[in-house]
Amino acid sequence: MITVPPVNWPALLPYLVIGGGGLVVMLVDAFVRTLRKDHLTALTGLVFLGAAIAMIAVKPEPGPQLGGMLTVQMYTRFFDFLLLGIGLVTTVYGSAVYSQDGDYRPEFYPLVLFAVLGMMVLVAASDLLILFLGIETMSLAVYALVCGRRGELRSSEAALKYLLLGSFASAFLLMGAALLYGCAGGTSYAALAAVGGTGEGGPLFAVGLGLVLVGFAFKVAMVPFHMWTPDVYDGAPAHVTGFMATAVKAAAFGALIRFVTIALPGLAAHWSGLLTVLTVLTMTAGNLLALVQASIKRMLAYSSIAHAGYLLLGVLAILAPAGGDPGRPLRESAVVQAAGSGLLFYLLGYCLMNLAAFGVISQLGRSGGVEADQVDHYRGLSGRQPVAAAVLAVAMFSLAGIPGTVGFLGKFYLFEAAIRAQLVPLAIWGVVNSLLSVYYYLRVVVVMYMSDDQTEPFDGRNWETILLAGCLAALVVLLGVFPAAVHGLTSLAFGTMLG
Amino acid sequence: MIDTSLRWIVLAPLVGAAVNGLLNRRLPRRAAGLVGCAAVAVSLALAVRAVLRLAALPADERVLTDTLGRWIASGSLQVDAGFLLDPLSAVMILVVTGVGFLIHVYSLGYMAHNAGLPRFFAFLNLFIGAMLVLVLAENLPLLFIGWEGVGLCSYLLISFWFDAEANADAGRKAFITNRVGDFGALLAMFVLGVALLPHLGPGEGLFSFPVLRAHAHDLTGVATLASLLLFLGVTGKSAQIPLYIWLPDAMAGPTPVSALIHAATMVTAGVYLMARLSFLFVLSPAAMSVVAGVGIGTALFAATIAVAQTDIKKVLAYSTVSQLGYMVAACGVGAFAAGVFHVVTHAFFKALLFLGAGSVIHAMHHEQDLRAMGGLARRLPLTWPTMLAGTLAIAGVPPLAGFVSKDEILFAAFLGARGGFPWLWLAGFLTAGLTAFYMMRLIALAFLGESRASPEARANVHESPPTMTVPLVVLAALSVAGGFLGWPHALGGGARLQAWLAPVFASGHGAAADGGHGSAGLEWTLAGVSTLIAIAGLGLGYLAYVRRPRLVAAARAWLGGRPAQVLGRKYFVDELYGRLIYRPLQRLADVVCFRWVDRGLIDNLLVGGSAVVTIFTGSLLRLMQNGLVRFYAWVFALGVTVFAVYLTFLG
């Protein structure tokens, strides 16, 4: 007989609120006839706020849940808050876009909620099965979100591409999990760590891990598993692209960092060579390709690939000291601590600046779903929409890593950790890369501020979106100048995961 | 003692600057002037109050402080944003706000017809604020902020009428020349910091003046180096050889600016700095000798140039350089109190002379050439006697202000001679004679004799409005009576200024000169000789330019054109600097830095080259992005295969 593990309801409350909220939103849309369009926005917003309040009000004992399937701790809570925030911002952006399009899309709201639920589960997973469940819940919702403009061929094509390649990746992930189960006799991270630590896994174990990594690599868009990214980012509506560039990437990295730190330390030596190659390829290809894009969305797609490369540098820095001394627990290493908190800080900043950028992009479109997706569409924007232009400029400066913005400090923390982990050549390569990236980010600023108005301007304007994006841009600067409190928080959060 | 009113002394003019600067043209002209004057008046009133409080304390406790907070906190480098009022800064703030206020009032009249009046007063107020930061700063970095701030205001005000290229050039010359000196001052600060850091006790601010002074014995090793570097800064700001060249050109600015910044206050910042750090300078006899030599050399050199200038403001400018030389020389022989005394009296009479010159220029409708003046005494009934008072004061006629302070310096120079002949005294003595001569020449050419102006210019000559003449009268009174502030013991006075300043200055090498070891008889003798040469200079000037004008022509004919040309062209120093420094640097910048490094290496090779390479690679990679899912999946599978192979066989 299967024994049902004890259920710690308070710990699971946020997941239940989001999941239940998603169902409620869906049913309300289906059955309440007198619904006005903005009611769903408000309801979705309430669900997000409710989940956040549930996390603040109910403080469960941190630790494994549901028989070790999930772990709830400050680390996962950090990501939960981040993801809820991104979900909320995306909801506001999306409502604005759809009302501008004149195209009401009620399915958008529950899909965002379900996607966020999948992401939260993904980050909290302590078992390959739950990991897979989280990835798939997230992915299925996002596939449908990409198809947010059903009438448009590009949007549908992007969704189909993403679905096909995503299924392909999931198959590898599942295959990897099966191999690992075969070697370790279990699917929990702890079981993997036990086998990996003894070095008795053998080649099948290594290949299994490799295939799981492929699943992650697809989601965070590492080269060479990145080919879908520009097409999908370009085809999806801008607010969904923003959601993918931030939430999906943050969740996948959140899970990857946990997986690597908990399940892999004993095997770091096998991995670092492979990861190094991936890191270099991802950074370089992302930046080089971003240089030659005329579309701002494709440019940001490649930029998100490049940023995944910088983040991988942080992951490598976590593994590096463990590779040097396998016997030593990770939590005792100051370098690991620095790299981990740097990663979390970088992810937070990365989400802020990308959301600010995509907010401006999404609200500038014309009615009928025509987006201002070419860099040239931003000619002379500073004259027409000075606030929006300023927000986009701040986002671009931050993405480029100009001091005074959170993007600079994020890179600073990551590269510093990499140097402390004796990855000096990689850190230098990262700096060279971010030097390259300045060109294509600042091109947007140049176009906005230093060239004449174009003849056929995009004049969409949504004040809620601009206001929200403006607040995010303000945070970008604020955290770029006063990082201490938040950096302390990320440091603490990462520390809880190490145990 | 803590006195939080100090910050308001500094802030009042800054607020005035902000109001005038931000509202600018939206402010009516009258309001702009009133705001500017009121801001300095507030500052003056607060300064007087603070100094009275200071004076009420016992002599050895005369320090008021006001700390705004920790400014720099970086490891063991701790610097406060704080102000310090001691007898030395008390003297300085009274001069700055007092003379500053008079010149603000004067500007109301002088600048009345100028567009950009709010801008003018904003800069002027900003200058007063920066100067007060400089003299009230509790530490070197804050002093340096004021130091740079006054430099900035000087630049802004020299090129105030920036639509004329010459004015803009003069502003740039002043700024760039000062950069050389500022660089020295910065290096000096670094040297002091590095030397002091290991000796610092807990809670002690690294650059704080009291801390520096308490640790003076730890600085012995670097004293010469630091003093000389600081002195480089002094030669820039206080216009000494070799960096004096900017000050005469600075006369391109409005005349009140010349009076306030380029005569009475800013240019004395260097003297203030040396007085403030007297404990450091006295540690290095070598540095002191350099200071004294350069100072007296500048005094004599500039005085000879002043003799041959025809622009009324240029005469006064070289006179200022020369008088600054006296002050620097005083510091060099350890007579810091005498130097500061001369700062004060010079502020009175030189501000008076410049403002008087401004009044003349105003009356002559912007004519500055002495050769086109003459006979103005009758037409300017208030300007004439006040100018005469200023002239007698600077010439050193007893008992006017200039006589007393200059005599103090010459006396100290005489005593400071370490064996052998008192060369410093002799040079100073000759300078005094030259000063009397060129000032008499100025007076004679401008006010006496027959008018050489064109008839229509002559008809329009008019006395200036009361806003301009009242400050003249006040300054004239101060120039006449200012000497009694520090009338020396030996001549039967109280030497109150010297006594007031005594706790601030270091005792040590040369400082003894201040105390008056020389006998009263010697001092009387020297004073008598000085008086004689002053009267001789004045008499010779009167003779040559009023009584027997043919004497000048005869002297010219006898000497040939050469010496007059050399003096008129200021010993060709500008040309020399152009050849030796400016042109080589310009060629270096143009050929090596610009053509080779900037355009060739950086622009073409690094920037252009890397751009070509990266864009080319990016374009190649882009070809892979063909939009076909089949191809994407194939790349994906390839990646997985490489993974699997690597992990199986190599991992």
Interface residues (C-beta under 8 A of the other chain):
Chain A: L160 K161 L164 L165 F168 A169 F172 P203 A206 V207 L209 G210 L211 L213 V214 A217 F218 P224 F225 M227 W228 P230 D231 H270 W271 G273 L274 A285 L288 L289 A290 L291 V292 L436 Y439
Chain B: A611 T614 I615 T617 G618 S619 L621 R622 M624 Q625 G627 V629 F631 Y632 A633 V635 F636 L638 G639 V640 F643 A644 Y646 L647 T648 F649 L650 G651
